[in-house]
Amino acid sequence: MEALRQQLVQLRQEIDAFPVHDAINTEDFRIRFLGTMGALKTVMAELKNVPPEQRKEAGQLLNEIKSYAESVYQQHLDRTRTTTVETSRTTDRSRSGSPQPIGSRHPVTRMKNEIVSIFQKLGFAVAEGPEIEDDWHNFGALNLPAHHPARDMQDTFYVQQNPDWVLRTHTSSVQIREMEKGTLPLRLLMPGCVFRNETISARSHCFFHQVEGLYIDEQVSFADLKQTLYFFVQEMYGKDVQIRFRPSYFPFTEPSAEMDISCFICAGAGCPVCKKSGWVEILGCGMVHPNVLRNCQIDPEKYTGFAFGMGVERPAMLKYGVNDLRLFSENDVRFLRQFPAVS
Ligand code: DAH
């Protein structure tokens, strides 16, 4: 009896120590302990060697170890059944994949890419800057010192933790960052998202996109500006489209202008898009102000340059016939799916 007792203690240890980590081991466990030639069968056979008066007790012990082995087996079974399913899901590389829906390029991105690719033909490279800017890059260096009334031209979002930080109100801040690097000449296009504290409606939003242009070299003139923008307009809107410049004011350019194109919808006859004027305003531009060059350690006696900035949403609305600016940022797939998958 004592020998049997010890055998059972050992068997229990073996049951506990048996390594089970998948369905195959679980079956090994069953064969080793519960199978027809398994360890339990062997100890059961010992019963006949136990003196009759102790058989009842021995039988109880044997039943206990049997149900213990069965319950451990059941636990292994439950555990490895779920892991087996998971493992096969991640490791069966021969299974065909589930189809991946192909997304489409966002219309704002498409328009931005189109603008960029036209200027790339003229040798403009692309640069980007941070969306959270300090006052200097967004205003100060652009010839908008503190309390300058032109700061009110744009309603600024300030960052609460640091009153020196703003969400950039225009991509002109990237001009400064690039000029500060000190490598000249510069011929850059700077696309990006900008932020203004404006009421959200079909025609205005608190964030939108701009593409900024900058060309700095010796002897850059307003004629270069006009020719560059004329090339852009012809590529973008067609050979028949005309341009005109209206004098304007921006603190960072002198002289400054706004550029209109002849309405490519009604060809100048007058329609709602051009508000019957025959012209559509598309960008602001000018010769980089000498103060801005100086702020970036560039000698205005030696270098001159032009800059321009245009919105991306408005031309995208005109091109794709979108009548509400909010559609661009709502990410409604029914809207987004209307644009071709590849471009
Ligand atoms: N930063 C101006 C705006 O957001 C646009 C602009 C005008 C950019 C003239 C320029 C420029 O670079 O020369 O309204």
Boltz pocket constraint, residues with backbone or C-beta under 6 A from the ligand:
constraints:
  - pocket:
      binder: B
      contacts: [[A, 169], [A, 170], [A, 171], [A, 172], [A, 212], [A, 213], [A, 250], [A, 252], [A, 253], [A, 257], [A, 283], [A, 284], [A, 285], [A, 286], [A, 307], [A, 308], [A, 309], [A, 310]]
      max_distance: 6.0
